[in-house]
Amino acid sequence: MIDTHCHLTYPDFAGDLGAVLQRAADAGVTGFITIGTDPEDWRHTLDLVERFSASPYTVRASLGLHPNEAAIFTPALAEELRKLARSNPRVVAIGETGLDFFREQCPRDKQLDSLRAHLRISAELHKPFVLHCRDAEEETLAELAAFRERTGAPLKGVWHCFGASQAHAARAAELGLYFGLNGTVTYPKNDALRAVVATLPADRILLETDCPFLPPQGWRGKRNEPSYLTKVVATLAEIRHTSPDDIARLTTDNAGRAFAL
């Protein structure tokens, strides 16, 4: 299995990352895409990827400016991101980027400027973008559709931590997005999400943890880690009426295609 969205550079893992990755491997998770969310984290992310370049685990990176950090966005910062992503083959995606109107930690116009720059870099480098969207579904989908119409470039990206409606899912699928599914699908009160996930196109679903955040049911209130993907897989198998092995194979194939692994 492949954890397509994790934050392995976060201080939560500073003391035992090797053990965390070994537990993941023991559970069948041997591929990881760790997300760099700001310029300082980009450097830590690339250092971590290099550190594990000869390990039994396959650790790759995605670099971007989280929308809650978009107040620092400038064209020069976008150029730095472009150069880093172009020069390192282990950088397989751009992001996470997007819109977060829930926390409103920076102005919406700065978030939009940053998102548009990430989309341009993604299209130029032929690397998928990783999308963060919270309380901004309509605005996000409108931006993606406008970018596709304006540039004529096909969209290839992942809606990280997908949790939107059936109507939003249909529009996202039409735009070419994949759907990152994590511990939130296991929460008892998330029947509405499970109903939507049951209908997502089989060739567009991906596994992710977003660790150390969003642990599945059974570990809530604790640090999340990649080995817990087995709980997500079991839940997906149940709601999609298939087996955990089929979910593992399907999502691994999808990740290979989405990120050109």
Residue, then its C-alpha position, 0 to 999 in steps of 0.5 A: m500500500i502507498d500512503t499518498h499524503c503524510h507529514l513525516t517531517y513533523p516533530d511528532f515523528a522526531g524520536d521514532l520515525g524509523a520505528v514508525l516506518q517499520r510498523a507501516a511496512d509490517a502492515g503492508v505500507t511501504g510507499f510514502i509521499t510526505i508533504g512539504t507545506d512551507p519553504e522551511d518544511w521543503r528543505h526538511t522534506l527533501d532531507l528526509v527523502e534523501r535520508f531514506s533513499a537507500s532504505p527498504y521504504t520508498v519515500r517521495a515528496s510533494l512540495g507546496l505552500h499550504p493555504n493557511e501559509a499563503a500570506i507569505f506567497t510571492p512570485a519569487l517563492a513560486e519560482e523557488l518551488r518550481k526550481l526545487a520540484r523540477s530538479n529533484p525526481r523524488v518530488v512527484a507532486i506540487g502541493e498541498t495547495g488550495l483554499d481554506f475558508f474555515r480557518e481564514q488564517c490569511p486573506r482569500d486573495k493571497q490563497l487564490d494567488s498561491l493556488r493559481a501559481h501551483l496549478r501553473i507549476s503543476a501543468e508546466l512540470h507535468k506533476p499532479f497537484v495536491l489539493h486542500c479544500r475546506d469550506a471552499e468547495e464551490e470556489t475551488l471547483a470554479e478555479l480549477a474549471a477556469f484554469r482548465e478553460r483558460t489554459g487548455a491544459p488537462l488537470k491532474g490532481v488529488w483532492h486530499c482528505f476528500g469530504a465533500s458532497q456527491a455533486h462536488a465529487a461528480r464535478a471533481a471527477e469530471l475535472g480529472l481529480y483523484f480522491g484521497l481517503n483517510g481516517t475520517v471515513t471510519y468515524p461513526k458520524n460520517d455516514a454521509l461521507r461513506a455514502v459518497v465514497a461508496t460511489l466514487p470511481a474505482d480508478r480514482i480512489l487513493l489511500e492517505t493518512d494525513c498523519p500525524f493528524l486524523p487518526p482512524q476510529g480506535w486511535r482518535g486522540k492519539r498520533n496518527e501513523p501510516s500503519y493505521l491505513t489498514k483500518v481505512v482499507a477495511t472500512l473502504a472494503e466494507i462500504r464498497h463491497t469488496s475485500p481489503d486485498d482488492i482495495a490495497r491493490l486498486t489504490t496502489d495501482n491508482a497511486g502509481r498512475a496518479f503520481a507516475l511512480 
